Amino acid sequence: MVALAQSLPEQAFRPLVRLPRYEIAAEPRTKRERVKEGIVRAKGYQNKKLVGESVAESTYRPHKRERDHRLVVLRKNISVQKGDTALIDEVRYFFYITNLRPQHVSRRSDGGAGQPALRPEKRHRATEERGECDAHAGGRSDEQLGL
C-alpha cells in the first residue's frame, strides 16, 4: 500500500486542516512554555517533530473483491533532530479504507479506537453479557484464582 501512496501524483495531496475538537466558550487561556522540548534539545536526544500533514484520496480494490473502495491516505512529514541538528526527514503513511471524507477520517483517528467512553460498571456488564472475560478471568477474584 505504501507503493500505491508513493505512486500518487503530488497534486493529489492537499494539506490537512484538522477541525477543532470543540469550540471554546470562554476566553482562551495562555499556554505554558514548552519546557520538555528544550531539555531534549539541550541534552542532545533524538527528537521527532511533526512538520506537516497532507491527505489524498484514491480507489482501492482488495484482492478477490468486486467493487472499489475509497482509500484515504494520510501522509505525515516528520523531521528527526538531534540537538539543534536536523538528521533526516521521515515520511509515514496512514491508510483508511472507508466511505468517510478525509476530514472526518482524521477526526476519528485522533480519538483512539472509536468506542464511546463507558463507565466501568457498564463496560463490565456489556462484556459479561457477550460472554467475554476481562482481566479477572470471567469475573473471578484473585483469591479464587490462587493469586
N, CA, C and O of each residue as an XYZ file, in Angstrom:
588
protein
N       0.824     -1.188      0.000
C       0.000      0.000      0.000
C       0.867      1.250      0.000
O       0.460      2.291     -0.517
N       2.065      1.152      0.580
C       2.968      2.304      0.570
C       3.360      2.632     -0.865
O       3.470      3.803     -1.230
N       3.572      1.598     -1.680
C       3.914      1.826     -3.072
C       2.775      2.539     -3.793
O       3.017      3.400     -4.638
N       1.543      2.187     -3.465
C       0.383      2.863     -4.044
C       0.357      4.335     -3.643
O       0.076      5.198     -4.475
N       0.645      4.624     -2.382
C       0.649      6.010     -1.912
C       1.789      6.802     -2.550
O       1.615      7.972     -2.888
N       2.937      6.180     -2.714
C       4.058      6.874     -3.326
C       3.857      7.093     -4.819
O       4.453      8.002     -5.396
N       3.025      6.269     -5.449
C       2.767      6.430     -6.879
C       1.738      7.521     -7.167
O       1.585      7.938     -8.315
N       1.030      7.987     -6.134
C       0.066      9.075     -6.354
C       0.809     10.348     -6.727
O       1.875     10.622     -6.176
N       0.261     11.137     -7.663
C       0.932     12.391     -8.020
C       0.894     13.377     -6.852
O      -0.010     13.326     -6.018
N       1.864     14.259     -6.800
C       1.959     15.245     -5.714
C       0.730     16.159     -5.683
O       0.360     16.664     -4.623
N       0.097     16.373     -6.843
C      -1.096     17.227     -6.902
C      -2.291     16.589     -6.201
O      -3.239     17.286     -5.841
N      -2.254     15.267     -6.005
C      -3.364     14.586     -5.329
C      -3.378     14.895     -3.836
O      -4.432     14.844     -3.203
N      -2.227     15.212     -3.275
C      -2.139     15.520     -1.850
C      -2.443     16.991     -1.617
O      -1.982     17.865     -2.350
N      -3.228     17.240     -0.582
C      -3.512     18.614     -0.166
C      -3.305     18.698      1.342
O      -3.454     17.697      2.043
N      -2.965     19.879      1.847
C      -2.712     19.998      3.287
C      -3.951     19.621      4.096
O      -5.076     19.965      3.733
N      -3.727     18.921      5.179
C      -4.826     18.514      6.052
C      -5.108     19.626      7.044
O      -4.220     20.073      7.769
N      -6.342     20.059      7.063
C      -6.778     21.060      8.033
C      -7.623     20.326      9.052
O      -8.725     19.869      8.748
N      -7.106     20.216     10.252
C      -7.838     19.491     11.302
C      -8.920     20.391     11.883
O      -8.684     21.561     12.182
N     -10.100     19.826     12.036
C     -11.210     20.549     12.636
C     -10.976     20.657     14.140
O     -10.415     19.739     14.738
N     -11.396     21.760     14.766
C     -11.229     21.857     16.224
C     -12.097     20.823     16.926
O     -13.195     20.507     16.469
N     -11.596     20.299     18.039
C     -12.337     19.287     18.798
C     -13.597     19.877     19.413
O     -14.631     19.214     19.489
N     -13.505     21.122     19.849
C     -14.656     21.789     20.436
C     -14.426     23.291     20.337
O     -13.307     23.749     20.109
N     -15.491     24.039     20.509
C     -15.395     25.487     20.460
C     -15.248     26.019     21.879
O     -15.991     25.626     22.779
N     -14.290     26.908     22.072
C     -14.043     27.468     23.399
C     -15.085     28.541     23.667
O     -15.200     29.510     22.916
N     -15.848     28.361     24.748
C     -16.913     29.303     25.073
C     -16.363     30.531     25.798
O     -16.878     31.635     25.623
N     -15.341     30.349     26.595
C     -14.769     31.446     27.367
C     -13.543     31.997     26.641
O     -13.235     31.594     25.519
N     -12.858     32.917     27.298
C     -11.636     33.478     26.734
C     -10.519     32.438     26.823
O     -10.304     31.859     27.887
N      -9.806     32.193     25.723
C      -8.761     31.164     25.772
C      -7.633     31.553     26.710
O      -7.253     32.720     26.807
N      -7.099     30.534     27.409
C      -6.006     30.765     28.353
C      -4.679     30.815     27.607
O      -4.555     30.299     26.497
N      -3.706     31.436     28.226
C      -2.370     31.451     27.637
C      -1.726     30.086     27.877
O      -1.914     29.466     28.924
N      -0.970     29.639     26.893
C      -0.330     28.335     27.006
C       0.995     28.464     27.737
O       1.680     29.483     27.644
N       1.340     27.414     28.465
C       2.612     27.380     29.176
C       3.759     27.209     28.195
O       3.572     26.761     27.064
N       4.937     27.572     28.648
C       6.130     27.385     27.851
C       6.432     25.887     27.753
O       6.276     25.148     28.725
N       6.858     25.458     26.592
C       7.178     24.045     26.385
C       8.593     23.773     26.871
O       9.566     24.062     26.174
N       8.697     23.224     28.056
C       9.989     23.012     28.697
C      10.644     21.727     28.208
O      11.861     21.686     28.023
N       9.862     20.690     28.001
C      10.401     19.374     27.676
C      11.211     19.392     26.378
O      12.273     18.775     26.298
N      10.713     20.093     25.375
C      11.417     20.119     24.098
C      12.786     20.795     24.237
O      13.749     20.379     23.592
N      12.876     21.819     25.060
C      14.152     22.484     25.311
C      15.151     21.572     26.004
O      16.340     21.598     25.689
N      14.675     20.766     26.945
C      15.547     19.819     27.656
C      16.052     18.744     26.692
O      17.231     18.389     26.714
N      15.160     18.231     25.851
C      15.543     17.202     24.876
C      16.599     17.761     23.931
O      17.580     17.086     23.620
N      16.399     18.982     23.478
C      17.352     19.610     22.564
C      18.689     19.866     23.257
O      19.740     19.620     22.666
N      18.671     20.358     24.502
C      19.903     20.681     25.234
C      20.738     19.434     25.532
O      21.966     19.488     25.480
N      20.084     18.314     25.844
C      20.814     17.088     26.172
C      21.220     16.293     24.935
O      21.940     15.300     25.043
N      20.763     16.723     23.763
C      21.166     16.071     22.524
C      20.435     14.790     22.220
O      20.939     13.958     21.466
N      19.246     14.605     22.793
C      18.454     13.417     22.494
C      17.821     13.547     21.114
O      17.722     14.638     20.554
N      17.401     12.413     20.587
C      16.713     12.406     19.302
C      15.288     12.913     19.511
O      14.598     12.488     20.437
N      14.858     13.817     18.648
C      13.543     14.442     18.774
C      12.833     14.356     17.428
O      13.382     14.770     16.407
N      11.613     13.819     17.423
C      10.823     13.734     16.203
C       9.732     14.797     16.283
O       8.969     14.852     17.248
N       9.672     15.634     15.260
C       8.735     16.748     15.257
C       7.896     16.693     13.989
O       8.431     16.562     12.888
N       6.584     16.793     14.146
C       5.672     16.776     13.012
C       5.785     18.095     12.260
O       5.546     19.164     12.823
N       6.150     18.014     10.989
C       6.313     19.208     10.163
C       5.007     19.540      9.464
O       4.615     20.706      9.410
N       4.333     18.540      8.930
C       3.079     18.786      8.220
C       2.353     17.496      7.908
O       2.919     16.404      7.959
N       1.084     17.655      7.585
C       0.245     16.517      7.215
C      -0.466     16.853      5.919
O      -0.900     17.986      5.710
N      -0.581     15.866      5.058
C      -1.345     16.046      3.827
C      -2.171     14.786      3.594
O      -1.860     13.706      4.095
N      -3.221     14.963      2.826
C      -4.173     13.874      2.636
C      -4.517     13.758      1.154
O      -4.557     14.754      0.433
N      -4.762     12.527      0.715
C      -5.157     12.262     -0.665
C      -6.199     11.156     -0.669
O      -6.278     10.348      0.257
N      -6.991     11.137     -1.722
C      -7.991     10.093     -1.900
C      -7.658      9.286     -3.142
O      -7.119      9.808     -4.118
N      -7.984      8.025     -3.088
C      -7.774      7.145     -4.223
C      -8.790      6.013     -4.113
O      -9.523      5.914     -3.129
N      -8.824      5.181     -5.114
C      -9.664      3.987     -5.031
C      -8.761      2.787     -4.801
O      -7.596      2.772     -5.197
N      -9.328      1.790     -4.154
C      -8.571      0.588     -3.826
C      -9.505     -0.593     -3.916
O     -10.617     -0.562     -3.388
N      -9.056     -1.625     -4.580
C      -9.840     -2.854     -4.673
C      -9.053     -3.965     -4.004
O      -8.036     -4.413     -4.534
N      -9.518     -4.420     -2.828
C      -8.838     -5.543     -2.176
C      -8.900     -6.790     -3.059
O      -9.750     -6.903     -3.942
N      -8.000     -7.703     -2.808
C      -7.951     -8.930     -3.600
C      -9.280     -9.667     -3.533
O      -9.906     -9.748     -2.476
N      -9.696    -10.197     -4.657
C     -10.905    -11.008     -4.780
C     -12.180    -10.244     -4.419
O     -13.160    -10.859     -3.998
N     -12.189     -8.952     -4.571
C     -13.396     -8.157     -4.326
C     -13.925     -7.658     -5.654
O     -13.179     -7.525     -6.624
N     -15.226     -7.380     -5.688
C     -15.869     -6.976     -6.929
C     -15.905     -5.467     -7.133
O     -15.960     -4.999     -8.270
N     -15.876     -4.701     -6.047
C     -16.016     -3.256     -6.217
C     -14.855     -2.515     -5.557
O     -14.163     -3.039     -4.685
N     -14.675     -1.286     -6.008
C     -13.636     -0.433     -5.463
C     -14.100      0.208     -4.165
O     -15.294      0.411     -3.949
N     -13.140      0.522     -3.304
C     -13.403      1.219     -2.047
C     -12.631      2.527     -2.054
O     -11.645      2.673     -2.776
N     -13.085      3.475     -1.245
C     -12.368      4.737     -1.098
C     -11.191      4.500     -0.166
O     -11.347      3.954      0.926
N     -10.031      4.911     -0.604
C      -8.812      4.814      0.194
C      -8.357      6.236      0.493
O      -8.078      7.013     -0.421
N      -8.285      6.563      1.756
C      -7.795      7.868      2.186
C      -6.382      7.657      2.710
O      -6.153      6.841      3.603
N      -5.444      8.398      2.149
C      -4.035      8.283      2.521
C      -3.654      9.536      3.294
O      -3.779     10.651      2.789
N      -3.192      9.346      4.514
C      -2.713     10.442      5.346
C      -1.191     10.356      5.385
O      -0.629      9.364      5.848
N      -0.527     11.409      4.891
C       0.930     11.437      4.838
C       1.444     12.415      5.888
O       1.058     13.584      5.900
N       2.317     11.930      6.768
C       2.886     12.780      7.814
C       4.369     12.978      7.524
O       5.117     12.014      7.358
N       4.780     14.237      7.465
C       6.187     14.582      7.286
C       6.765     14.860      8.661
O       6.299     15.754      9.368
N       7.776     14.098      9.041
C       8.363     14.186     10.373
C       9.843     14.522     10.237
O      10.566     13.882      9.473
N      10.283     15.519     10.974
C      11.685     15.901     10.993
C      12.334     15.259     12.216
O      11.867     15.438     13.341
N      13.411     14.513     11.990
C      14.146     13.871     13.077
C      15.360     14.745     13.371
O      16.189     14.990     12.494
N      15.455     15.212     14.615
C      16.526     16.122     15.015
C      17.289     15.530     16.186
O      16.750     14.755     16.976
N      18.536     15.907     16.278
C      19.354     15.536     17.428
C      20.034     16.813     17.874
O      20.920     17.328     17.192
N      19.616     17.323     19.025
C      20.074     18.636     19.456
C      19.445     19.684     18.553
O      18.225     19.721     18.399
N      20.265     20.530     17.960
C      19.775     21.525     17.010
C      19.991     21.106     15.563
O      19.650     21.857     14.649
N      20.552     19.919     15.338
C      20.871     19.443     14.000
C      19.746     18.559     13.474
O      19.314     17.622     14.145
N      19.273     18.867     12.263
C      18.267     18.035     11.613
C      18.965     16.852     10.951
O      19.843     17.038     10.108
N      18.579     15.643     11.331
C      19.214     14.445     10.786
C      18.586     14.038      9.462
O      19.239     14.064      8.419
N      17.322     13.665      9.511
C      16.621     13.215      8.308
C      15.186     13.708      8.352
O      14.672     14.093      9.403
N      14.556     13.687      7.196
C      13.123     13.929      7.106
C      12.457     12.597      6.809
O      12.796     11.929      5.832
N      11.521     12.219      7.643
C      10.858     10.930      7.560
C       9.433     11.133      7.051
O       8.790     12.122      7.404
N       8.936     10.226      6.240
C       7.566     10.280      5.747
C       6.869      9.003      6.179
O       7.347      7.901      5.910
N       5.735      9.157      6.852
C       4.937      7.998      7.270
C       3.559      8.097      6.643
O       2.994      9.184      6.523
N       3.028      6.952      6.246
C       1.710      6.899      5.622
C       0.741      6.146      6.532
O       1.094      5.148      7.160
N      -0.481      6.653      6.583
C      -1.571      6.007      7.295
C      -2.695      5.812      6.290
O      -3.009      6.718      5.518
N      -3.299      4.633      6.299
C      -4.306      4.294      5.301
C      -5.646      4.030      5.974
O      -5.713      3.396      7.027
N      -6.710      4.523      5.350
C      -8.065      4.317      5.840
C      -8.922      3.889      4.667
O      -9.065      4.629      3.693
N      -9.493      2.696      4.754
C     -10.446      2.232      3.756
C     -11.818      2.516      4.343
O     -12.223      1.894      5.325
N     -12.527      3.453      3.740
C     -13.724      3.975      4.379
C     -14.646      4.590      3.358
O     -14.310      4.700      2.179
N     -15.823      4.994      3.825
C     -16.709      5.780      2.988
C     -16.832      7.202      3.532
O     -17.680      7.968      3.075
N     -15.987      7.560      4.511
C     -15.980      8.902      5.080
C     -15.086      9.828      4.274
O     -14.200      9.375      3.550
N     -15.320     11.116      4.403
C     -14.474     12.128      3.785
C     -13.177     12.263      4.590
O     -13.160     11.915      5.771
N     -12.087     12.760      3.980
C     -10.798     12.828      4.672
C     -10.820     13.603      5.980
O     -10.177     13.181      6.941
N     -11.541     14.729      6.052
C     -11.535     15.498      7.297
C     -12.203     14.729      8.427
O     -11.838     14.915      9.588
N     -13.170     13.870      8.120
C     -13.811     13.066      9.154
C     -12.935     11.893      9.566
O     -12.968     11.466     10.721
N     -12.154     11.370      8.630
C     -11.234     10.279      8.954
C     -10.185     10.771      9.928
O      -9.880     10.087     10.905
N      -9.627     11.946      9.680
C      -8.609     12.466     10.590
C      -9.202     12.737     11.953
O      -8.517     12.575     12.962
N     -10.444     13.140     12.010
C     -11.120     13.393     13.290
C     -11.273     12.087     14.066
O     -11.057     12.049     15.277
N     -11.648     11.014     13.358
C     -11.806      9.716     14.018
C     -10.472      9.141     14.457
O     -10.392      8.483     15.495
N      -9.421      9.381     13.679
C      -8.124      8.799     14.027
C      -7.539      9.441     15.271
O      -6.692      8.838     15.929
N      -7.970     10.656     15.612
C      -7.483     11.313     16.820
C      -8.047     10.684     18.077
O      -7.411     10.734     19.130
N      -9.234     10.089     17.989
C      -9.949      9.665     19.174
C      -9.687      8.256     19.642
O     -10.399      7.793     20.533
N      -8.739      7.558     19.121
C      -8.467      6.202     19.578
C      -9.238      5.173     18.784
O      -9.305      5.264     17.558
N      -9.818      4.202     19.451
C     -10.446      3.079     18.779
C     -11.856      3.369     18.304
O     -12.468      2.510     17.669
N     -12.387      4.527     18.583
C     -13.710      4.878     18.125
C     -14.818      4.330     19.001
O     -15.988      4.426     18.630
N     -14.495      3.762     20.143
C     -15.513      3.250     21.050
C     -15.864      4.346     22.040
O     -14.969      4.963     22.618
N     -17.145      4.597     22.244
C     -17.505      5.630     23.204
C     -17.052      5.259     24.609
O     -17.003      4.085     24.975
N     -16.729      6.269     25.374
C     -16.278      6.033     26.746
C     -17.451      5.543     27.581
O     -18.477      6.216     27.680
N     -17.296      4.386     28.171
C     -18.327      3.813     29.021
C     -17.874      3.891     30.467
O     -16.680      3.861     30.765
N     -18.837      3.991     31.348
C     -18.478      3.899     32.758
C     -18.035      2.470     33.022
O     -18.526      1.548     32.372
N     -17.113      2.262     33.968
C     -16.557      0.914     34.181
C     -17.611     -0.151     34.427
O     -17.493     -1.261     33.908
N     -18.654      0.167     35.218
C     -19.632     -0.879     35.510
C     -20.428     -1.260     34.275
O     -20.799     -2.423     34.116
N     -20.700     -0.293     33.391
C     -21.421     -0.624     32.168
C     -20.539     -1.433     31.226
O     -21.022     -2.340     30.548
N     -19.252     -1.112     31.182
C     -18.340     -1.834     30.311
C     -18.252     -3.290     30.738
O     -18.288     -4.184     29.892
N     -18.134     -3.546     32.062
C     -18.038     -4.918     32.541
C     -19.341     -5.674     32.316
O     -19.324     -6.858     31.981
N     -20.469     -4.993     32.500
C     -21.755     -5.633     32.276
C     -21.887     -6.016     30.806
O     -22.405     -7.086     30.489
N     -21.423     -5.152     29.907
C     -21.519     -5.444     28.477
C     -20.644     -6.635     28.105
O     -21.055     -7.461     27.290
N     -19.457     -6.744     28.676
C     -18.588     -7.879     28.354
C     -19.133     -9.170     28.948
O     -18.976    -10.234     28.348
N     -19.775     -9.100     30.119
C     -20.355    -10.300     30.716
C     -21.526    -10.797     29.881
O     -21.713    -12.004     29.727
N     -22.328     -9.860     29.333
C     -23.469    -10.268     28.516
C     -23.021    -10.962     27.239
O     -23.699    -11.866     26.751
N     -21.871    -10.541     26.689
C     -21.365    -11.170     25.474
C     -20.629    -12.466     25.771
O     -20.284    -13.203     24.847
N     -20.384    -12.756     27.040
C     -19.698    -13.980     27.410
C     -18.185    -13.860     27.351
O     -17.479    -14.868     27.390
N     -17.679    -12.628     27.257
C     -16.233    -12.438     27.233
C     -15.718    -12.327     28.652
O     -16.471    -12.018     29.576
N     -14.451    -12.576     28.817
C     -13.869    -12.445     30.140
C     -12.968    -11.226     30.172
O     -12.401    -10.830     29.154
N     -12.844    -10.639     31.345
C     -11.982     -9.475     31.487
C     -10.679     -9.911     32.154
O     -10.331    -11.091     32.111
N      -9.970     -8.997     32.755
C      -8.658     -9.287     33.329
C      -8.724    -10.277     34.483
O      -7.711    -10.887     34.826
N      -9.905    -10.450     35.094
C     -10.030    -11.359     36.231
C     -10.608    -12.709     35.835
O     -11.245    -13.375     36.651
N     -10.395    -13.110     34.617
C     -10.778    -14.442     34.120
C     -12.229    -14.770     34.435
O     -12.515    -15.630     35.269
N     -13.132    -14.089     33.771
C     -14.541    -14.402     33.921
C     -15.161    -13.825     35.173
O     -16.218    -14.291     35.600
N     -14.547    -12.836     35.772
C     -15.125    -12.181     36.935
C     -14.734    -12.818     38.245
O     -15.217    -12.392     39.294
N     -13.870    -13.834     38.228
C     -13.443    -14.458     39.470
C     -12.432    -13.570     40.183
O     -11.680    -12.836     39.541
N     -12.417    -13.637     41.471
C     -11.500    -12.804     42.243
C     -10.103    -13.402     42.228
O      -9.912    -14.543     41.807
N      -9.128    -12.626     42.690
C      -7.744    -13.099     42.763
C      -7.612    -14.282     43.709
O      -6.796    -15.175     43.481
N      -8.412    -14.293     44.769
C      -8.340    -15.401     45.732
C      -8.809    -16.696     45.097
O      -8.221    -17.750     45.337
N      -9.877    -16.634     44.278
C     -10.368    -17.832     43.618
C      -9.390    -18.370     42.580
O      -9.355    -19.568     42.298
N      -8.591    -17.452     42.011
C      -7.611    -17.881     41.010
C      -6.327    -18.351     41.633
O      -5.466    -18.895     40.941
N      -6.171    -18.151     42.955
C      -4.971    -18.575     43.666
C      -3.820    -17.603     43.500
O      -2.655    -18.000     43.534
N      -4.141    -16.335     43.320
C      -3.086    -15.321     43.170
C      -2.806    -14.628     44.461
O      -1.948    -13.747     44.515
